[in-house]
Amino acid sequence: MQLGSDIGATDGDRDARSVTARHCRGTLARVRHSEFWQLMDSEFGSAYSGTLARDQVLRGVGGRTVVQALADGEPPRTVWQAICEVMDVPAERGWGADHGSRGRSA
């Protein structure tokens, strides 16, 4: 499986990611955002993750969508935790299938 690919992604999905990428500053920020999108694709699928990011309002980030929260500078880890909560992602998959429950800092 190719994480972060645009295969099957709609124009809106790619737009959601490009909005986020334009607001990243520095290599560290890009890496964190890249890891965030890999987690989104891994958990929800590349086609649905973009739709979810644009449309799902998250209480955990002040009633904003994923795209809005990231564009406003919210840390990707905080946004990921908010999406996991609202989408009932099991704790053992909270950092992706490859990472188990050991958690990582974002």
N, C-alpha and C positions, 0 to 999 in steps of 0.2 A: 504494500500500500504506500502510495506517495503522499505524505502529509503536506498540507499547504499548497497543493496543486490547484489549478483552476479547471481541471477536468470536471465537467458536469456543473460548473459554477455558472450562475447567471451574471449578467452585467451588474446587477445590484449587489451581488455578493462581492465581486471584485471592487466595486465602488466603496463598499463598507470597509474593506481592507485598505484601500488607497487613502481614504480619509484618515484612518488611524496612522498609516505610515507617514503621511505628510506632517503629522504633529509630533513625531518622534524626533528627539534630538540626541545625537551622539550614538556611538556603537552600542553601549550598554542598553540604552532605551530600545534600540532596534532589536537586540537579542531578546529582551524581555517580551516585546510585542510579538516577535516571531514565535517564541515558545508558547505564548498565549494562544496564537492561532493554530499551532500544532495541537495543543490540547483540545481546542474547540473542534477541530476537524476529526481528531481521534475519537472524541466522545460522541459527537453528534453527526458526523459525516460532513464532507466538504460542501455539499449542496445545502444542507439544512443549517450549518453553522452560521453562514452569512445572513440568512433570513432571520434566524434567532437573534443575531447580533443587532440587526436593524430594528426588529419589531418588539422583542420582549423587554418590557419595562421592569427594572430591578429595584426593589425597595432598598436593598443593601448599598446602593450607590446613589441614593437620593432621588429615586424615581426616574432615573435616566436609563436609556438603553445602553448596551455594551459600547456601541459606536460613540454615543454621546459622552459616556463616562471616560473612555480612553482619549477621545479628542480633547476633553476638558483637563486631561493630565492625571486622572485617577490611576493609581498604580495597577498594572495588569493583575497582580496577585489579588488585590482587593476585588477587582471586577470578576476574576475567575471564581473566587469564593462566593460572591453574590450569585453568579449564574449556577454554580453547583447547588446552592441552597434552594433556589427557586425551581430548578429542574430535577431535584432529588437525586443528584449524582451520589452514588454510594461513596463513603469515606475512602474505601480501598482503591477507588479510581479517581480520587480527588487530584492527583498529580499525574494522571495518565496511566494507561494499562501497563506500561513498561516500568513504572516507578513504584507501584504498589502503594502502601500506606505510609511510606517513610517521609513524605513531605519534603519540599525544597523551598528555599527562599527565592523569591522572584525579584 
